[in-house]
Amino acid sequence: MNKILIVEDEEAIANLIYMNLKNAGYFCEIAYDGQEGADKLSENHYDLCLLDIMLPKINGYELLSYAKSMEIPVIFLTAKGETADKVEGLRAGADDYITKPFEIIELLARVENVLRRFQKVKQTIEVLDLSIDVSSRTVLKQGKPVKLTYKEFDLLLLFVQNPNIALYRESIYERVWDAPYIGDQRTIDLHVQRLRRKTGLEKQIETVYKVGYRFNLK
Amino acid sequence: MKLFWKQFITMMCFIILAFMLFGNILIHTSFQMTLSRETKRGIEEMEMFQYALLASLEGLPDDYQAIELAITEIAKSIQKNLENPQNMVTIYDENKHVLYQNKKYKSKLIHKKQEQFSEIWQISQQNGKHYLEILFLVKGDFGTYYLEADRSIEYVYKEREQLYDSYKAVLFVISFVLAALSFLFSIRLTNPIRKLSYATRAFADGNYKSRVKKKGNDEVADLMADFNQMADQLENNIWEIQENARRQKEFTEAFSHELKTPLTSIIGYADMLRSRQLTEEDVTMSADYIFHQGKRLERLALKMLELTYLDKQEITLQKLSVKELVSYVETSTQKLLQEKGITLEVQVMDGMVYGDMDLLQSLFFNLIDNSRKACEKNGAILFSGKLLEGSYQFIVQDNGCGIPEEEIGKITEAFYMVDKSRARKEGGAGIGMALCQKIISLHQAEWEIQSKVGEGTRVTISFITKERQGKG
């Protein structure tokens, strides 16, 4: 289980991230200011640090370089949407950034991404009888390869990484097709149907009435 | 053409022209003087000749036949005694036939003679040489003769040539020296302009500290002083504009931060509610977060509205009773203060202030609310008012956490929070002091904030009474 430190002075936001990461199967801890963050970083080992930039006591940038010195990957959270701020954060050594406000699936995707990049998670995801290799983009079902298109693979990954979450069609479209959703429901439905058939996840990928789909994993 | 070259060339032209004119006049005058001296000398000499000849001729008997021969002999003897015996002397008879000539010389002067004359002279040129020709009339009982003396005055012309030559050489040298001097002078004269030009260019390139060092007292120095003054003013203006832009940017950033933070929670919890099956406990908690963050947004919106409203407002100052104002503030803050167990002590002298009731209520509400936020449980706030000569002074004092000295200046900037998490917990948006500042400046009042970390904060506000305002 990956251990993640959340450094965020807004209790509501810290708790929000905490609840969602916990649900996705991560072990999390929260620090409410820079000092507490630095203490926690030095006391425990973390696989990833989510860091707010505007922090009391110790500035987020300072904490960022501290975390980098311990070779802990850092995603910074920022309310500043300006490109210059993002660039500054990335140049300071952050591995990725999330701009507030964010959606939960975006948060999870970025966390997953960074962890995979630092090989903190396995390259293959084992779900039910499926074995998904993220780097080579191949899927094995009971040891036999399943042929998936590019979009189908992304779709499968999205479901697997967000278990038990109702995924809205617009969120799915925005993440997989990487474009604003303009009500192209049929495209998503078609892809989901074919994905279900190819992977044999007909029962697990459940249609949520008027919303989208949910990948049930008990 | 550069001013430097204009100045340099003009100066050189004038100087050389002046020198040439002056030299020419000098040489010409000197030449004329030498010439006239020479002429006079020639005439004087020949006058002697004339007298000697006359005297000799008059001594002869009246009927002397061989007069022409005698003239020749007399002339010869006189000639020997002359200062310059080599000068040419010619004697003509009445019919202009040459009687005597010591050297061969052909003059035309004899043909120019007028009817009545005793002597005439001219300067003529023969074989490229200058001669002074003088003709005398020698008249007596012995008859009429002409005596002509011719002498070379070439040396006068030679002298003039030499003068010209040496003058040219001197002028040449002087021109060089003057050119060098005038070059240096031009450099000196245009140097301040060049400096000014550099400074202006540096200023234009964005170095707003660029100034020139003023030297002397002339027009350029005045221009330099003017430039410096302009630069000071501009630097000030630019600084102000930059400062405004910085404040604007900070305001926008802070505002967007203040806006996005509650939005993040609202969107996040709502997203969670709609997409996950949460326990009842989690649903309540999420809804509670959404509610409170929504409230926070509402507060922010209201305060922002108030702030922008104040920006546009022109208030009418009315006579207000201090008692009425204070009692409103007391009741409106009562509940909040009680919740935290903070006591509010009010010691207000009765009096009148001029102002807008709503705004002043808002001002004191904000100040007391700030004190409340700064205080721990069981803190104490003192709200006092004193009528002074020409002004009314309010003091809001607390024994809360205080403000670090270096931050006092910034607390009136919108969204500035000394302790962000503390302000959050107390429900602050960081606009209260900015609002207070606006209200105070609208009332043309003055305020002072004194604070010590750990001991408390004291805000003193003085309202000038209308009567004094009228006088001032």
Interface residues (C-beta under 8 A of the other chain):
Chain A: D9 E10 A12 I13 N15 L16 I17 M19 N20 N23 Y32 D33 M54 P56 A79 K80 G81 K100 P101 F102 E103 I104 N164 I165 A166 L167 Y168 V211 R214
Chain B: E253 S256 H257 K260 T261 P262 L263 T264 S265 I266 I267 G268 Y269 D271 M272 R274 S275 R276 Q277 D282 M285 Y289 H292 Q293 D419 K420 S421 R424
